[in-house]
Amino acid sequence: MSSVQPPLITASTPTASARSCGTCTMCCKVYRIDDLAKLAGKWCPHCAIAQGCKIYDDRPQQCRAFDCVWIQDEAMAPDWKPEISKIVFSVYPATRFIYGQVDPGSPFAWQKEPYLSGLKAWSERLLQERRHLLIFVGSNATLIMPTGPVPIGPMSPADGFVIRETFTAKGKDYVATRVASGR
């Protein structure tokens, strides 16, 4: 599998929540599932779209351990459910950064309202915790800052990035540069 494709980022243990996936199967499309040799951005062959997993009892551990942020955070509005927003959010374990993987069939979904305004507000709260919010469309990453999106370009979840604060005639802005993993 290409290291540029986003893996399914799993929690160490599934969280207890009153929410359920219901008809949402977006994670079955956007993530790479190594145990099934399933590529990111393609529907899993075991997914009954809008119904669930056809091998639920025998699904890989990678899938069993995954709960998206919408499932975990009951305060997230219903419009942010991945089947509606077309964005699946997860927490990257090493940094606790929030990664949003966008459905490649709706690559601009994150730029629409109420999502873009919500992402900028979320990034402002995360910055107070020294955390960041990244949006991935395929392997192309965009850092979301309170001032707006900052393109990074092709990036694997293992890569890092450097942020520079800049000041222009319009005010404060940011520039982000990818740092390849292993450096």
Secondary structure, 3 states (H helix, E strand, C coil): CCCCCCECCCCCCCCCCCCCCCCCCCHHHHCEEHHHCECCCCCCCCEECCCEECCHHHCCHHHHCCCCHHHHCCCCCHHHCHHHHCEEEEECCCCCCEEEEECCCCCCHHHCCCHHHHHHHHHHHHHCCCCCEEEEECCEEEEEECCEEEEEEECCCCCEEEEEEEEECCEEEEEEEEECCCC
